[in-house]
Amino acid sequence: MELLTGTPERVLAVYAHPDDPDVACAGTLARWSDEGAEVHVLICTDGGKGTMDPDTSTEELVQRRAAEARAACDITGITGLHTLGRRDGELVDDGELVGAIVGYVRRIRPEVVLCPDPTAFIFGEDYLNHRDHRVVGTCVLDSLAPASALPLYFPDQGPPHQASVAYLTGTLEPGVWVDISDTVETKVAAVACHASQFPEGPGWARQVVLERASAEGARVGVAYAEAFRRLRLNG
């Protein structure tokens, strides 16, 4: 078990839905931002189906979730919030999505990329990983190895760039952790911005965030932590 130290210079976090990066790794993104990193977030869908309320319109929900994401990014200190605007629940693992992600990798030129672990499918008896999460994880990894680094892949998307490492969240095989003891309250506040996703209220969201971060922290001897699976890309 390894506790990561140091701060990357430039970071890109790529996720499916507006709340995903905050639930997955807002503590880490906030810590790196506080320490001077340039942190970008790319959201692939519009979040327009993420509700249990049948009386909510897609258009209303899309606008609400976009505002929630902007508010959360303001709290965590994100440099740039980017969106692809694909329809929620309809992401496809294809060259079009890979190419779009390659474009952001080449323009932002991150040292570190964060994304969902696409191999994490079923968590125990209580959680089936959303298909959009798995598709995004697969397409991000395909964009990093090898597409964004080789000039003949998607040549219209700018000059090649090789990221150094990917950190995968929502994983069944964590190997590295980031101490978020100083930013766990920032994560709580960022997650609470996504009120459309928490009908039980912000108190429930706070409890879940703190419980999960505390459990991960206990594994590496700190108060609160976030866990990742590391994939080195330039070795």
KEPAKE-430249 format. One record per residue: residue in one letter; x, y, z of N, C-alpha, C in turn. Coordinates in steps of 0.02 Angstrom, whole numbers, plus 32768, in hexadecimal, padded with zeros to 4 digits. Layout:
AXYZXYZXYZ...
END
This chain:
M802A7FC48000800080008000802C803E8000E801F806B7FD1804A80A67FC9802180E57FCFL803981137FF8801A81547FFF803E81847FD1L801A819F7F9F803881CB7F6E804B820E7F8DT808582267F7A809B82697F8D80AC82907F4EG80B682D07F5480C682F97F1A808783107EF7T809083417ECD805883607EAA806583637E5FP803983467E368043834C7DEE803A83947DD6E805883A37D9E805483E77D83801183F47D61R7FF983C27D3D7FBA83CB7D177F93838A7D19V7F52838E7D257F2883547D327EE983597D07L7ED383207CED7E93831B7CCB7E6B82E27CE9A7E2F82F07D027E0282BE7D1D7DC882B67CECV7DBD82797CD37D8A826C7CA07D55823C7CBDY7D1782537CBF7CE2822B7CDD7CA282307CB4A7C7282057CC47C3582007C9C7C0282367CAEH7BF4823E7CEE7BBC82677D057BD382A27D2FP7BAB82D67D357BC283137D577BDA83097D9FD7BBE82D97DC37BD382CE7E097C0D829E7E10D7C1E82797DDB7C4F82427DE17C9382587DFBP7CB2828D7DE07CF5829D7DF97CF682B27E42D7CC082D17E597CBE82E67E9F7CB682AA7ECDV7C8A827C7EBB7C81823F7EE37CC182167EE2A7CE282127EA87D1C81E67EA07D5B82027EBFC7D6882437EB47DAC825B7EC57DB082A57ED3A7D7B82C57EEA7D7D830D7EF77DB0831F7F2BG7DBC82F47F5C7DEE83037F8F7E3383097F72T7E4382DB7F447E8582DC7F237E8B83187EF4L7E5783257ECD7E5A835D7E9F7E61839F7EC5A7E3D83A57EFD7E4283E27F257E8783E97F44R7EA283B27F5C7EE683B57F7A7F1883CB7F46W7F1783AB7F0B7F4783BE7ED77F3D84067EC1S7EFF841C7EBB7EF284617EA97F0E84917EDDD7F0384817F1D7F1E84AB7F537F6A84AF7F50E7F8984797F387FD284767F367FEF84917EF4G7FC484AE7ECA7FDC84D07E8E7FD384AD7E4CA7FB384737E4C7FA8844F7E0D7F7284727DE3E7F79846B7DA27F4584807D737F1884437D68V7EDA84487D7F7EAD840E7D807E71841A7D52H7E6883EC7D237E3083F07CF47E0283B47CFEV7DC183BF7CF37D8F838A7CF67D6983887CB4L7D62834B7C987D3B83417C5C7D0183127C6CI7CC3832B7C627C8783047C6E7C6B82EF7C2AC7C5D82AE7C227C4C82957BE07C0182987BD0T7BD682937C027B8D82957BF47B6E82D37C12D7B2F82DE7BFF7B0A83177C197AE683097C5BG7AE882CA7C717AC882B87CB07A7C82BB7CAEG7A5F82B97C737A1882C67C6B79E9828E7C7FK7A0282557C9779D6821F7CAD79E0820C7CF6G7A0B82317D187A1D821F7D5C79EC82377D91T79B0821B7D90797E822D7DC3794C81F47DCBM793081EF7E0878FA81C07E1478B681E17E0ED78B582227E00787682497DFD785B82497DB6P782482277DA8780982257D6477ED82677D4CD77E282967D7A77C682D77D6777FB830A7D53T783B82F77D59787183247D45787F831D7CFBS788383547CD7789183517C8F78DC834B7C85T78EE832C7C4D793583257C3C795683697C37E793583987C16795383DB7C0D796083FD7C4FE793183F87C7D793984167CBF797383F67CE4L797783B37CE179AA83907D0579F0839E7CE9V79F583A27CA77A3683B37C887A4F83F67CA1Q7A2384287CA17A37846A7CB87A49846A7D02R7A2284477D297A2F84457D717A7284247D80R7A7F83EC7D5E7ABD83C87D6C7AFB83ED7D53A7AF384127D1D7B2B843B7D057B3C84717D39A7B09848F7D567B1584C27D897B3584A37DC7E7B1F84677DD97B3C84447E127B8684367E07A7B9784207DCA7BDD84127DBB7C0884507DBER7BEE84887DA47C1484C77DA77C1F84DC7DF0A7BEC84D67E197BF484E97E5F7C2784BD7E82A7C26847D7E747C57844F7E927C9E845F7E7CC7CA7846F7E3D7CE984817E247D0384C17E44D7CD784F07E517CEC852D7E747D06851C7EBAI7CE784EC7EDA7CFB84D97F1E7D3E84B57F1ET7D4984897EEE7D8784617EED7DC084847ECAG7DB484BD7EAB7DEA84E37E8C7DFF84CA7E48I7DCF84AE7E237DDD84937DE17DEE84CC7DB0T7E2384C17D897E3984F37D587E0884F87D1EG7DF384BE7D047DC684BE7CCB7D9584857CCDL7D5484957CC37D1F84637CBE7D0B845D7C75H7D1184207C597D0384147C137CCD83DE7C0DT7CA383E37BDA7C6D83B37BD27C68839D7B89L7C56835D7B807C4883437B3E7BFE83457B2EG7BD483437B617B8C834A7B577B6A830E7B37R7B8982D37B3B7B6882977B217B2C82857B4CR7AFC82617B2F7AC082517B547ACE821D7B8AD7AB3822C7BC47ABC82017BFF7AA381BB7BF0G7ACB81897C047AB881437BFC7AC281277BB7E7ADD814F7B897AE4813A7B447B2B813C7B29L7B5B813F7B567BA181407B3F7BB380FF7B1CV7BDA81057AE77BEE80CB7ABF7C3A80C97ABCD7C55808E7AC67C9D80837AC07CAF80817A76D7CBF80BB7A5B7CD080BE7A147D0680F27A06G7D1B80F579C87D51812379B57D3E816C79BDE7CFE817C79B87CE981C179BF7CF581DB7A06L7CE381B37A377CED81C87A7C7D3881C77A8EV7D5C81957A777DA481947A837DC581D17A64G7DB281E27A277DD0821C7A067DC1825D7A2AA7D8482647A447D7282A07A697D9D82A77AA8I7DA882707ACB7DD282717B077E1B827F7AF4V7E3282617ABE7E76826E7AA67E8082B97A9CG7E4E82DA7A7F7E5383227A737E6083497AB3Y7E3D83377AE97E48835A7B287E8B83487B47V7E9F83097B417EE182F67B5A7F18831E7B36R7F1283257AF67F4683487AD07F4583947ADBR7F0A83AF7AE77F0783F87AF37F1C84097B3BI7F0683E27B6A7F1683F17BB07F5C83D97BC2R7F7283A07BA57FB483847BAE7FC383747BF7P7F98834A7C167FA0833A7C5C7FD9830A7C69E7FF783117CA3802682DF7CBC800182A37CD8V7FC882B17CFA7FA0827F7D1C7F5982817D01V7F3C82467CF57EF682407CE17ED282137D13L7E9782297D287E6D82007D547E2D81ED7D30C7E1681AF7D3B7DDA81967D1A7DC081597D40P7D8481427D307D6A81057D4F7D9280C87D39D7D9580967D657DB380567D537D7F802E7D2BP7D8A80227CEA7D5780007CC27D517FB67CD1T7D827F9A7CF57D7E7F537D057D547F457D43A7D427F797D677D197F717DA47CD07F6F7D90F7CB27F357D937C6E7F2B7D797C3C7F227DB2I7C467EEF7DDC7C177EE17E127C3C7EE77E54F7C207F0F7E827C3C7F197EC47C117EF37EF7G7C2A7EBA7F0D7C057E927F3D7BBF7E817F25E7B8E7E887F527B497E787F427B1D7EB57F3AD7B3C7EF17F3F7B127F2D7F457B1C7F627F0FY7B4E7F5A7EE37B597F8F7EB37B727F747E71L7B4E7F867E3C7B627F777DF77B7A7FB87DD8N7BB87FBA7DC27BD67FF77DA87BB1800D7D69H7B9F804C7D677B7A80697D2E7BA1805F7CEDR7B7C804D7CBA7B9C80407C797BC2807D7C60D7BA780B97C697BCB80F67C547C0F80FB7C75H7C1480E87CB57C5580EA7CD77C8780BB7CB5R7C6F807F7CA57C9C804E7C867CB180637C40V7C82807F7C1A7C9380967BD77CC680CF7BDAV7CBB81007C067CEB81377C0C7D30811D7C20G7D3380F17C517D7380D67C657D9880B47C2BT7D74808B7C057D9280697BCC7DAB809B7B97C7D8280CC7B877D9580FC7B537DCE812A7B6AV7DCF813C7BAA7E0781647BC27E48813D7BBCL7E4880FE7BD17E8580D67BCD7E9980CB7B84D7E6980C17B587E7A80BB7B117E9680FC7AF5S7E7E81347B0F7E9881757AF77EDF81817B0FL7EF181647B487F33816E7B647F66813C7B4AA7F5181007B3C7F7F80CC7B277F5F80A37AEFP7F7180B67AB07FA780E47A9E7F9181257A7DA7F5081317A747F3981617A427F5681A87A4AS7F5281C57A867F67820B7A8D7FB282147A83A7FD881DE7A8B802181E47A88803D81D97A42L801581C17A13802E81B079D1800F81DE799CP803881FC79718020823179457FEE821B7910L7FED81DB78FD7FC081C578C87F7B81B278E2Y7F7381B079247F3081A979417F1181EF7946F7ED781F879297EB18237792E7EDF82747921P7EFD827778E77F2D82AE78D97F0C82F378DAD7ECA82F678D47EA7833678D57E9D8350791CQ7EB2832A794E7EA6833D79947EE4835D79B4G7F148371798C7F4E839479A87F8B836879B0P7FC2838579C68001836079CB7FFE832C7A03P802282F679FC802082BF7A2D803582D57A72H801A82B07AA3802E82BB7AE9802A827A7B0EQ805D826A7B35805E822E7B5E805682417BA7A801E82307BC5801682387C0D804382067C31S805682167C6E808481EB7C93806181B27CB7V802681C07CD28005818F7CFD7FBA819A7CFDA7F9481647D027F4C81677D0D7F3D814B7D52Y7F11816D7D767EF981557DB67EAF81447DAEL7E9E81057DBA7E5B80EC7DAF7E3480EB7DF0T7DF881067DEF7DCE81097E2A7D9680D57E26G7D7480CB7E5E7D3F80997E5F7D5980557E4DT7D9380447E6A7DB680087E567DB07FD17E8AL7DB57F947E747DB87F5A7EA07E007F487EB1E7E307F697E927E767F5A7E9C7E9F7F997EACP7E907FBB7EE37EB77FF77EF37EFE7FE57F07G7F2D80127EF57F7280077F067F9580447F22V7F76807F7F177F9280BD7F307F5A80E87F4DW7F6D81137F7D7F3C813D7F9F7F5681857FA2V7F2881B47FA57F3981FA7FB07F1982107FF3D7F41822F801D7F2A8249805D7F0082878050I7EC0828480617E9382BE80567E7A82D98099S7EA182CD80CE7E8B82E5810F7E7F83308111D7EA7835580EC7EA0839E80EB7E6A83B780BBT7E52838B80907E2183A1805E7DE08377805FV7DD8834D80927D9C832480937D5D834F809BE7D62838680C07D2783B280C67D1883D58084T7D4C83E2805D7D4283FE80197D1C83CB7FEFK7D30838B7FF47D0C83577FCF7CC483527FE6V7CB7835580267C738353803F7C49838C8021A7C6683C7801F7C42840180037C3783FA7FB8A7C6883DE7F957C6183D67F4C7C2C83A27F3DV7C2D836A7F607BFA83377F557BB483517F65A7BAF83797F9A7B6E83957FAE7B5183C37F7AC7B7B83DE7F4E7B6184097F187B3183E37EEAH7B3A83A17EE67B1283797EB87AD183637EDAA7AAA83947EEE7A6E83867F157A3B835C7EEES7A3C83607EAC7A0E83397E847A1982EE7E8CQ7A5482DC7EA27A6682957EAA7A5C827A7EF0F7A4A82A67F1F7A4582927F657A0282A67F82P79CD82827F70798B82937F8A7987828D7FD6E79B682667FF379B78260803C79D3829E805EG79EF82CC80377A0A830A80527A558308805AP7A74834380647ABD834780687ADB832480A5G7AB3831B80D97ACD82F781147ADF82AF8103W7AB6828F80DA7AC5824B80C57B048249809BA7B0B8279806D7B48827B80437B868284806ER7B8182B1809F7BBA82BC80CC7BCE827B80F0Q7B9D825881097BAB821A812E7BCF81E88102V7BB681DF80C57BD481AE80987C1B81C18086V7C27820080757C6A821780637C9B820B809CL7C88821F80D77CB5821981107CC281CF8122E7C8E81A6811E7C98815F812E7CC7813E80FCR7CBE814C80BD7CE9812C808B7D308146808FA7D38818780977D7C81A3809B7D9F818D80DAS7D7A818581107D98816D814F7DAF81258148A7D8680FC81287D9980B5811E7DD880AF80F4E7DDD80D780BF7E1A80D580967E5680F280BCG7E4B812680E37E818142810B7E9D8110813CA7E7180E8815A7E8780B6818B7EB68083816CR7EAE8078812B7ED98045810B7F21805D8104V7F2B809F81047F6F80B980FA7F8680E68133G7F6180E7816A7F78810A81A57F6E815481A6V7F3B816E81837F2A81B581857EE081BB8196A7ECA81F881A47E84820181B87E5481F2817EY7E62820F81437E37820881097E61820080CBA7E4B81D5809D7E7181C9805F7E4181B58027E7E5B81BA7FEA7E3B819F7FAE7E69816B7F8EA7E4B81367F747E7180FD7F5A7E7080FD7F0DF7EA780E57EF07EAD80E37EA87ED280A37E92R7EC5808E7E567EEE805D7E337F1B80827E03R7F5B80787E087F8B809E7DE07F9E80777DA0L7FA0809B7D697FB680807D2A7FEC80AE7D0DR802980987D0E806080C07CF2805E80BC7CA6L806680F57C85805B80F97C3C809B81057C15N80D181177C36810E81277C11814880FC7C27G813980C27C44816D80957C5B818680687C23
END
